[in-house]
Amino acid sequence: MSDVHDTNDPAGGAPDVRLDAVEEAAVWLDLNGSPAVTWMCTPERLDELVVGWLFGEGYIDNQAEIVRMRPCTSELGFWVEVPRDKYEAVERAERRRVLASGCGAVTTILGSMSDVPRRRSPNPELDTTTLRKLFKELFARGERYKDTGGIHAAAVTDGQTLLYHAEDIGRHNAVDKVLGAAVLDNRSPEDLILLVTGRISGELAFKAARARISAVATPSVPSTIAVDIAKASGMVLIGRAVSGHPQLHGQWESGKRKTARSADATAT
């Protein structure tokens, strides 16, 4: 957290008053010799941010595919090289630059529904009591959130424990950081569950679908585009996840819908 002190007092005698502000910085990425993206983000765990973004955008499938990654020593930025065939495949894909709804970024690159990979595994069993417990732990870990409230958080879980957790001024950056943490740990995010503290936007859902995440849960709600992406990918979105009546969107077996509702009724 950054401390801003206000000394502008008309009476001239009041002491300094601390005004809370959350830290934000620009971090650039040069990929295979071309400018790729500039994040407006919380300037920490930047290796995880870079790797998670590369993974979520499809430039790499694992850590070993990063040919070279070098930070700039004079400012916040990275030079990265990935295999040429992977780079060219992503660049040729049918994708368009759009104004994103996510905070902390100006634009994002969104693919078409035909680019959304289909999940290969059945969706996990989830229940309201466990989701509430996991979100309670997620909020408890939020040191920056406790300081100002002006921060987002994300976590990846196997449905029992939080495996990776991150905070950032941008919710999609927080997602990149937890995906990057998993990749750097040589663990595939496929079939894991993503928890986010803000709404599930289209660009966030697309990122999760590319990572073959099984479900994304939020105390808030998904957007309509996010729901369409979930249906196309076989992913589940869970809105109002910490309420008495979580809302399930996307592909979900009928038996598991009943299980979730039954668990919900028990929790309330």
C-alpha positions in Angstrom: 0.0 0.0 0.0 1.2 3.5 -0.8 0.7 6.3 1.8 -0.5 9.7 0.6 -0.5 12.5 3.2 -2.8 15.4 2.9 -1.5 18.6 4.5 -3.9 20.9 2.8 -5.8 22.2 5.8 -7.5 25.6 5.6 -7.1 26.1 9.4 -3.4 25.5 9.1 -3.1 23.5 12.3 -4.3 19.9 11.7 -1.9 17.1 11.6 -1.2 15.0 8.5 -4.0 12.6 7.5 -3.1 9.5 5.7 -5.0 8.9 2.5 -4.9 5.2 1.4 -3.9 4.4 -2.2 -3.2 1.0 -3.8 0.0 0.6 -5.7 -0.2 0.5 -9.5 2.6 0.3 -12.1 3.0 -0.3 -15.8 4.9 -3.5 -16.8 5.6 -4.2 -20.5 6.3 -7.5 -22.3 8.3 -7.8 -25.5 7.6 -11.2 -27.1 9.8 -12.7 -29.8 11.0 -9.3 -30.7 7.6 -7.5 -30.8 5.7 -5.5 -28.2 3.0 -7.8 -26.8 1.2 -6.2 -23.9 1.6 -3.6 -21.1 -0.1 -4.4 -17.8 -1.3 -1.9 -15.3 -0.8 -4.0 -12.3 0.4 -4.5 -8.7 4.2 -4.7 -9.2 4.9 -7.9 -7.4 5.2 -11.6 -8.5 5.8 -10.4 -12.0 7.4 -13.7 -13.2 4.2 -15.4 -12.4 2.2 -12.7 -14.2 4.3 -13.1 -17.4 4.2 -16.9 -17.4 0.5 -17.0 -16.5 -0.3 -14.6 -19.4 1.8 -16.6 -21.9 0.0 -19.8 -20.8 -3.5 -18.3 -20.8 -3.0 -16.8 -24.2 -1.7 -20.1 -25.7 1.9 -19.1 -26.3 3.1 -21.9 -24.1 1.7 -25.1 -22.6 4.3 -25.5 -19.9 7.4 -23.8 -18.4 9.8 -25.8 -20.6 8.5 -24.0 -23.7 9.9 -20.6 -22.5 13.1 -20.4 -24.6 14.3 -17.3 -22.9 13.0 -14.8 -20.3 14.9 -11.8 -19.2 13.8 -8.9 -17.0 14.7 -5.3 -17.9 17.1 -3.9 -15.3 16.2 -0.2 -15.8 12.4 -0.4 -15.7 9.5 -2.9 -15.2 9.5 -5.0 -18.3 10.5 -8.4 -19.8 12.0 -9.8 -23.0 10.6 -13.3 -23.6 11.1 -15.8 -26.4 8.8 -18.7 -27.1 9.0 -21.4 -29.8 8.4 -19.8 -33.2 5.7 -22.2 -34.2 3.7 -21.5 -31.0 4.1 -17.8 -31.5 3.0 -17.9 -35.1 0.0 -20.1 -34.4 -1.3 -17.7 -31.8 -0.7 -14.7 -34.0 -2.6 -16.4 -36.9 -5.6 -17.2 -34.8 -8.9 -15.5 -35.4 -8.7 -13.0 -32.5 -9.6 -9.4 -32.2 -8.5 -6.6 -29.9 -11.4 -5.3 -27.8 -11.9 -2.8 -25.0 -11.9 -5.0 -21.9 -14.3 -4.7 -19.0 -11.5 -5.8 -16.6 -9.9 -3.1 -14.5 -6.1 -2.6 -14.8 -6.0 -3.0 -18.6 -7.2 -0.9 -21.6 -7.6 -3.7 -24.2 -7.5 -7.4 -24.4 -7.4 -9.9 -27.2 -10.5 -12.1 -27.5 -10.8 -15.2 -29.7 -13.8 -16.5 -31.4 -16.0 -19.2 -29.9 -14.5 -21.7 -32.4 -11.1 -21.1 -30.6 -12.5 -22.2 -27.2 -11.0 -25.6 -26.3 -13.5 -28.3 -25.1 -12.8 -29.8 -21.7 -11.9 -33.5 -21.8 -12.8 -34.5 -18.2 -16.0 -34.5 -16.2 -16.7 -31.6 -14.0 -15.8 -31.9 -10.3 -18.1 -32.3 -7.4 -18.7 -29.1 -5.6 -20.9 -28.1 -2.6 -21.8 -24.8 -1.0 -20.2 -25.5 2.3 -16.8 -26.2 0.8 -17.0 -23.2 -1.5 -17.8 -20.9 1.5 -14.8 -22.4 3.4 -12.4 -21.9 0.4 -13.6 -18.3 -0.1 -13.3 -17.6 3.6 -9.6 -18.7 3.4 -9.1 -16.6 0.2 -10.4 -13.5 1.9 -8.3 -14.2 5.0 -5.1 -14.3 2.9 -5.8 -10.9 1.4 -3.2 -8.7 3.1 -3.4 -5.9 0.6 -7.2 -6.1 0.6 -7.2 -5.6 4.4 -5.1 -2.4 3.9 -7.3 -0.6 1.4 -10.0 -2.8 -0.1 -8.8 -1.6 -3.5 -7.5 -5.0 -4.7 -8.7 -8.2 -6.4 -7.7 -11.7 -5.5 -7.7 -15.1 -7.2 -6.9 -18.6 -6.2 -6.6 -22.0 -7.8 -7.9 -25.0 -5.8 -8.4 -28.7 -6.1 -11.7 -28.4 -4.4 -10.3 -29.0 -1.0 -7.4 -26.6 -0.4 -6.1 -23.4 -1.9 -3.0 -24.3 -4.0 -2.0 -20.9 -5.3 -3.2 -17.4 -4.3 -2.5 -13.9 -5.6 -3.7 -10.3 -5.3 -3.6 -7.6 -7.9 -5.2 -4.3 -8.8 -6.6 -6.0 -11.9 -8.6 -9.2 -11.4 -7.4 -10.7 -14.7 -3.8 -10.0 -13.5 -4.5 -11.9 -10.3 -5.7 -14.8 -12.4 -2.6 -14.7 -14.6 -0.5 -14.8 -11.4 -2.1 -17.9 -10.0 -2.0 -19.7 -13.4 1.7 -18.7 -13.7 2.4 -20.0 -10.2 1.0 -23.4 -11.2 2.9 -23.5 -14.5 6.2 -22.5 -12.7 5.5 -25.3 -10.2 5.2 -27.7 -13.2 1.5 -28.3 -12.3 -1.1 -28.0 -15.1 -4.2 -25.9 -14.1 -6.3 -28.3 -16.1 -9.3 -29.6 -14.2 -8.6 -27.3 -11.2 -11.1 -24.7 -9.9 -10.5 -21.0 -10.1 -11.8 -18.6 -7.4 -12.1 -14.9 -8.1 -13.4 -12.1 -6.0 -14.8 -9.9 -8.8 -17.3 -10.6 -11.6 -16.4 -13.2 -14.2 -16.0 -11.2 -17.4 -15.8 -12.6 -21.0 -12.0 -12.1 -21.2 -11.5 -13.9 -17.8 -13.7 -16.8 -18.8 -11.9 -17.1 -22.1 -8.5 -17.2 -20.2 -9.9 -19.9 -17.9 -11.3 -21.9 -20.8 -7.9 -21.9 -22.6 -6.3 -23.2 -19.4 -9.1 -25.9 -19.3 -10.1 -24.9 -15.8 -13.1 -27.0 -14.7 -15.0 -24.3 -12.9 -14.8 -20.6 -12.0 -16.5 -19.4 -8.9 -17.2 -15.8 -7.6 -19.2 -14.1 -4.9 -20.4 -11.8 -7.7 -21.9 -12.9 -11.1 -20.6 -13.8 -14.6 -21.3 -11.7 -17.7 -23.5 -13.1 -20.5 -20.4 -13.5 -22.8 -18.7 -15.5 -20.0 -21.7 -17.8 -19.8 -21.6 -18.4 -23.6 -17.9 -19.2 -23.3 -18.6 -21.6 -20.4 -21.2 -23.4 -22.5 -18.9 -23.7 -25.5 -16.0 -25.1 -23.4 -17.8 -27.4 -21.0 -16.7 -25.2 -18.1 -18.9 -24.3 -15.1 -19.4 -20.8 -13.8 -20.7 -20.4 -10.2 -22.1 -17.0 -9.3 -23.2 -15.9 -5.9 -20.8 -18.6 -4.6 -20.9 -17.6 -1.0 -24.6 -16.9 -0.8 -27.3 -19.4 0.3 -28.2 -20.0 -3.3 -25.3 -20.3 -5.7 -26.1 -20.0 -9.4 -24.6 -22.5 -11.8 -24.0 -21.6 -15.4 -22.6 -23.7 -18.3 -22.2 -27.5 -18.6 -23.2 -29.4 -15.6 -24.5 -33.0 -15.2 -28.1 -33.1 -13.9 -27.1 -35.3 -11.0 -24.5 -32.7 -9.9 -27.0 -29.9 -10.1 -29.1 -31.9 -7.7 -26.1 -32.5 -5.5 -25.3 -28.8 -5.4 -28.8 -27.8 -4.5 -29.0 -30.4 -1.8 -25.8 -29.2 -0.3 -27.1 -25.7 -0.5 -30.3 -26.5 1.3 -28.2 -28.2 4.1 -26.0 -25.2 4.4 -28.9 -22.8 4.9 
